[in-house]
Amino acid sequence: MAIASTPWWTWAWPALAWTILLITPIAGTGGVIAAVAGFALIATVFAAVYHAEVVAHRTGEPLGTLVLAIAVTVIETAVIVSVMVTAPAEKAGLARDTVFAAIMIVCNGIIGLCLLYGGARHGEQAFRVLGASAALAVLAALTTLTLILPKFATSAPGPVFSTSQLVFAAIISLVLYGSFVFVQTVRHRDYFLPIAPTDDESHAPPPSNGTAVVSFCVLLLSLAAIVGLAKSFTPTLETGVRALHMPAAVVGIVIAALVLLPEGLAAVRAARANRLQTSLNLALGSALATIGLTIPSVAVVSIIIHQPLELGLDNKDQILLALTIFIGVITLGTGRTTVLQGIVHLAIFAVFLFFAVES
């Protein structure tokens, strides 16, 4: 990706988003402000995707996709923690709902859309099985430890860990995620490299270090603005969810969807360019970062404010999670995908959304 000049909108939309964030406490969130904020939110997503691709092209795979995954997850964690601190009693399950929603959005929604779009455009698409298998192995361990095991722990009542169990789960989550990052970026980096670069990747010169640094800073500011706008409308969202008589878990789904928009768009664009390996690196990496970084962070906050943290999923969600991991193993076990796998994952995602609203 040659960066001769940075498009004006990649700076203007994040600036508009931050302007809205600054005036919202004074002007409120109704009327024209709400409409402009909605536009700024969507536009800033596209700006974030642009700057993420600049950074990814400068650093190369798989570091480029890791940058966006970690950046998005850190800001997602900040939203959850800030809401927990302001209303701890009512938000004991927010972290669980948001993390589970993020996993379902990534592993079924984003991956399904990438496989469907890429398969429809290019037929079969290839990727490295060893990298996908490594990610799925860590994902299965993390999800079982943090989202299923709490339902069967007996030291504390309800779907929660005791303090010692929570500390242990947080440490193990960090160890597993740190080990995966080490394997992805150092020990077995070749497992996550594209099988064959596309023509665009082969001929486009990478941007300069200065351009990449600036884009990385703007990327962080854009992601922060996206989450800031989403968080400022959380009370309105909760009111709307209650008015429609929907479960409280829908709030977590909306938060996860907004935060994952930049990654989702970047992954779909990579699949469109026949770079499925990049799409999978983004998707699976973000799912792992969501658990490996979010759970330890909210665990620390939960212990500090002495508020029980509900992590265990109910039976319905456990089945959907197990089905997602099982189908993921089948889908990513051959090294080649078609539109059929994309349709299957999107069908599971549709089931998740339907029962999230109807339950």
Residue pairs with C-beta under 8 A, 6 or more apart in sequence:
1 53
1 54
1 57
1 200
1 204
1 206
1 207
2 204
2 205
2 207
3 54
3 207
3 208
3 211
6 211
6 215
7 50
9 43
9 46
9 47
10 47
10 50
10 51
10 218
11 47
11 218
13 40
13 43
13 44
13 46
13 47
13 222
14 44
14 47
14 48
14 218
14 221
14 222
14 225
16 36
16 40
16 43
16 44
17 37
17 40
17 41
17 43
17 44
17 222
17 225
17 226
17 228
17 229
18 221
18 225
18 228
20 33
20 36
20 37
20 40
20 229
21 225
21 228
21 229
21 232
23 33
24 33
24 37
24 232
27 33
29 37
29 232
29 233
29 236
34 233
37 229
37 232
37 233
40 225
40 229
41 226
41 229
41 230
41 258
44 222
44 225
44 226
44 229
45 226
45 261
45 262
45 265
46 265
47 218
47 222
48 219
48 222
48 223
48 226
48 262
49 262
49 265
49 266
49 269
50 215
51 215
51 216
51 218
51 219
51 222
52 64
52 67
52 68
52 215
52 219
52 262
52 266
53 266
53 269
54 207
54 211
54 212
54 215
55 64
55 67
55 68
55 212
55 215
55 216
55 219
56 63
56 64
56 65
56 67
56 68
56 266
56 278
57 64
57 204
57 206
57 207
58 64
58 206
58 207
58 208
58 209
58 211
58 212
58 215
59 67
59 212
60 206
61 192
61 193
61 194
61 277
61 278
61 281
62 131
62 184
62 185
62 189
62 192
62 193
62 281
62 285
63 185
65 278
65 281
65 282
65 285
66 181
66 184
66 185
66 281
66 285
67 216
67 219
68 219
68 262
68 263
68 266
68 282
68 286
69 263
69 282
69 285
69 286
69 288
69 289
70 289
70 293
71 219
71 220
71 223
72 223
72 259
72 260
72 262
72 263
72 286
72 289
73 286
73 289
73 290
73 293
73 294
74 293
75 223
75 224
75 226
75 227
75 259
76 98
76 102
76 227
76 255
76 256
76 259
76 290
76 294
77 293
77 294
77 297
77 298
78 227
79 227
79 230
79 231
79 255
79 259
80 94
80 95
80 98
80 255
80 294
80 297
80 298
81 297
81 298
81 301
82 231
83 91
83 94
83 231
83 234
84 91
84 94
84 95
84 298
84 301
84 302
84 305
84 307
85 301
85 305
88 305
88 307
89 307
92 307
92 308
92 309
92 310
93 248
93 249
93 310
94 251
94 252
95 294
95 295
95 298
95 309
95 311
96 147
96 159
96 252
96 309
96 310
96 311
96 312
96 313
97 248
97 249
97 251
97 252
97 253
98 252
98 253
98 255
98 256
98 294
99 146
99 147
99 256
99 290
99 291
99 294
99 295
100 147
100 252
100 313
100 317
100 321
101 249
101 252
101 253
101 255
101 256
101 257
101 356
102 256
102 259
102 260
102 286
102 287
102 290
103 139
103 143
103 287
103 290
103 291
103 321
103 324
104 320
104 321
104 324
104 348
104 349
104 352
105 253
105 256
105 257
105 260
105 264
105 349
106 260
106 263
106 283
106 284
106 286
106 287
106 290
107 139
107 283
107 284
107 287
107 324
107 325
107 328
107 345
108 324
108 345
108 346
108 348
108 349
108 352
109 264
109 345
109 346
109 349
110 260
110 263
110 264
110 267
110 268
110 279
110 282
110 283
111 267
111 279
111 280
111 283
111 284
111 328
111 331
111 342
111 345
112 341
112 342
112 343
112 344
112 345
112 346
112 348
112 349
113 264
113 268
113 271
113 342
113 346
114 267
114 268
114 270
114 271
114 276
114 279
114 280
114 283
114 342
115 125
115 271
115 276
115 331
115 337
115 338
115 339
115 341
115 342
115 345
116 339
116 342
116 343
116 346
117 268
117 271
117 272
117 342
118 125
118 271
118 272
118 274
118 276
118 279
118 337
118 342
119 125
119 337
119 338
119 339
119 340
119 341
119 342
120 339
121 271
121 272
121 274
122 274
123 338
124 336
124 337
124 338
125 271
125 274
125 276
125 336
125 337
125 338
126 195
126 276
126 335
126 336
127 195
127 276
127 277
127 280
127 332
127 335
127 336
127 337
128 191
128 192
128 193
128 195
128 277
128 335
129 332
129 333
129 334
129 335
130 188
130 191
131 184
131 188
131 191
131 192
131 277
131 280
131 281
132 280
132 284
132 332
133 332
133 333
134 180
134 183
134 184
134 188
134 191
135 180
135 280
135 284
135 285
135 287
135 288
136 284
136 325
136 328
136 329
136 332
138 176
138 177
138 179
138 180
138 288
139 284
139 287
139 288
139 291
139 325
139 328
140 325
141 176
142 173
142 176
142 177
142 288
142 291
142 292
143 291
143 321
143 325
145 169
145 172
145 173
146 169
146 173
146 291
146 295
146 311
147 311
147 312
147 313
147 317
147 318
147 321
148 312
148 313
148 318
148 321
149 169
149 312
150 159
150 160
150 161
150 310
150 311
150 312
151 159
151 312
151 313
151 314
151 318
152 312
153 160
153 161
153 162
153 165
153 312
155 161
155 162
155 164
155 165
156 162
156 165
156 308
158 308
158 310
158 312
159 310
159 311
159 312
159 313
159 314
160 166
160 308
160 309
160 310
160 311
160 312
161 169
161 309
161 311
163 303
166 299
166 302
166 303
166 309
167 299
167 303
169 295
169 299
170 295
170 296
170 299
170 300
171 296
173 291
173 292
173 295
173 296
174 292
174 293
174 296
176 292
177 288
177 289
177 291
177 292
177 293
178 292
180 288
180 292
183 191
184 191
184 192
184 281
184 285
192 277
192 281
193 277
194 201
194 275
194 277
194 278
195 277
198 273
198 274
198 275
200 273
201 275
206 212
207 215
222 262
223 262
226 258
226 259
226 261
226 262
227 258
227 259
230 254
230 255
230 258
230 259
234 251
234 255
237 251
237 254
238 248
238 251
241 247
241 248
241 250
241 251
246 357
247 356
247 357
247 359
249 356
249 359
250 356
250 357
253 353
253 356
260 286
263 282
263 283
263 286
266 282
267 278
267 279
267 282
267 283
268 279
270 276
270 278
270 279
270 282
271 279
276 337
280 332
295 311
298 309
299 309
302 308
302 309
313 321
316 355
316 359
320 348
320 351
320 352
320 355
323 348
324 348
327 344
327 345
327 348
331 337
331 341
331 344
331 345
